[in-house]
């Protein structure tokens, strides 16, 4: 399974960057952050994001000329589930109970294992430990706390922008003067990050919604434990 790990690593790193960026900002009119400085809005958002129990992350971005899309539901301390796509390959992903599970498209399995193995793996889930081994890097995409931590360590220099409405919610824009792009933060309720938009060579948009809503996780049945296949 070495080819699996080496093939996925670039996508994982890019997705972590994309998913992490929105966690850096915050704003509000109804929640009091709209009148704060950009730095204080960021601090308020850090607190809100760290205390969140769940979130839905969906969007796409172009990085190094390659489009990446993700649709993930994350549950703090429990894991998450969703779908990741890059270069025409799609992967369903679940992390729960200390294990990570993937179910790749036929094209993905053929790319990482060859035609013969792809026929055997088609429609099957693969299982591995979430904290070590071949799929550990993918498991990090389902870790809400880790994504927030990455965001707090990697945000750029923000300045306040104009008021906006994101998915029907009032928000304020924070402009990233160092890396480019715009972060929109809720100005009612908790100051959660709602959306990030990037332009230029890494154009795209990522939406964060359904904060603190229930997420049901269950281990796929009949998964092949790849940790037991290695000799």
Secondary structure as GFF3:
##gff-version 3
##sequence-region A 1 231
A	DSSP	alpha_helix	2	21	.	.	.	ID=ss1
A	DSSP	three_ten_helix	22	24	.	.	.	ID=ss2
A	DSSP	alpha_helix	38	51	.	.	.	ID=ss3
A	DSSP	beta_strand	54	63	.	.	.	ID=ss4
A	DSSP	beta_strand	66	75	.	.	.	ID=ss5
A	DSSP	beta_strand	79	86	.	.	.	ID=ss6
A	DSSP	beta_strand	89	96	.	.	.	ID=ss7
A	DSSP	beta_strand	99	104	.	.	.	ID=ss8
A	DSSP	alpha_helix	106	113	.	.	.	ID=ss9
A	DSSP	alpha_helix	115	121	.	.	.	ID=ss10
A	DSSP	beta_strand	126	129	.	.	.	ID=ss11
A	DSSP	alpha_helix	136	139	.	.	.	ID=ss12
A	DSSP	three_ten_helix	140	142	.	.	.	ID=ss13
A	DSSP	alpha_helix	144	154	.	.	.	ID=ss14
A	DSSP	beta_strand	158	166	.	.	.	ID=ss15
A	DSSP	beta_strand	169	176	.	.	.	ID=ss16
A	DSSP	beta_strand	182	186	.	.	.	ID=ss17
A	DSSP	beta_strand	193	198	.	.	.	ID=ss18
A	DSSP	three_ten_helix	200	202	.	.	.	ID=ss19
A	DSSP	beta_strand	204	209	.	.	.	ID=ss20
A	DSSP	beta_strand	224	225	.	.	.	ID=ss21
A	DSSP	three_ten_helix	226	228	.	.	.	ID=ss22
###
